[in-house]
Every structure is written in structure tokens, then in C-alpha cells.
Amino acid sequence: MTDPASRPWQLLMVGPGIRLITPEVGDQLVRVFDLSPQTRLIEIETDEGDVSVSRVWPGERLERVAAIEADIDAIPGIRRMTVFQSG
């Protein structure tokens, strides 16, 4: 698969059909996530069961996002901020 050090997230694959997901398919899934950043989850149906594929972000990155959101929410006159995620 693509070198994980070159991206800020890790690929997470779970499910009974995971044995059928080759490293080459894993590379292609990484590419899909890279080219389509709004993609949150990919479901793959295999002969051995489904595989759920998603990205895992480091905790400190999520904490930084939460802190930025809190700073914006605290600005006088701002009533609410909604962050939309694909889903």
C-alpha cells in the first residue's frame, strides 16, 4: 500500500471478507480517498462477507479541529457553526 507516512490518515478495513482485499486493492482504495476527500466510507461486498473501508485520523488532529470550531463559535455575533460531512 501507499506509504502511510505520506498522508495524515490511515486506512482502516474491517469485515469477514478482508482476506480478499489485496495490497494492490488497498492501494486503489487509498487513491479513491485521496481523489475524493468527501468520501467517508466504502463498503465492499465479497464472496466471504462485507468489508468496510474508512480513514482513521490521529486524535491530535481532531482535537485541533474541535479547538478551531470552538474559537469560531465563541466570536460575538456567531450563533452557530455547522460542519457538514459527507455521509
N, C-alpha and C positions, 0 to 999 in steps of 0.2 A: 504494500500500500504506500501511498504518498507519505513522505517523511512528516510525522506529526509535529516536529519542531518548527516546520514552516507555516503552520496555521495555529490560530489561538484556541481551537477546539479539538475534541477527539471524537472519532466515530464510535457510536455505540450500537451494537447489533445484538438482539436477543430473540430467542424463539427456537422451537424444535428443528426448524429447517436450516439452521445456521451452518451446518456441515456442508451444505451445497453452495454456500457463498465463498467463492474462491478469492484469493488475494487480488486477482485481476478484476473481479466484480466489485470488490471493496474499493479499488482504485476508481472505478467508474462511478460508484456511489459518492465518493469524496468529490469527484468532479461535478456531479449533479448539484451537490450542496454548494460548492464554490461558485458555480454559474447561476444558481438560483437561490440567493441568500434568504428569500422569503419562505423557502421550503423548511418546514418544521419536522416532518415525519414522512418516512417512506415505508410502505407496507409491501412485502414481497410474499406471494403465495408460492410454496414449493410442494413437491410430492411428499415431503416429510413434515410439513406444517409451515405456518407463517413465520416470517422474520420481520421484526420491527427495527427500523434503522433511523437513528436520530443523531443529533450532535450533543455533546456534553461540554459545557463551558466551565472554566475554572471559577471557583467560588469568589475569588477576589474581584474578578471581572463583574460578576453580578452585583457584588457589594458596591462597586464604583457606580454602576448604572443606578442602583437604588439611591445612592447619595446624590447624584445629579438630579434625579427626579424629585427628591425631597427639597433640594435647593430651589428648583423651579417652582414647585408647589408653594414654597414659603414667600415668594415675591408678592408684595402687596398688589391687589387687583387681580391676581390669578386665582380663579375659583377652583379650577380642576384641570388636570392634565391626564389624558387617556392615551396610553401607548397601545397601539393595535399590533397584534402579531398574527401572522398567517395561521390558519388552522382549519 
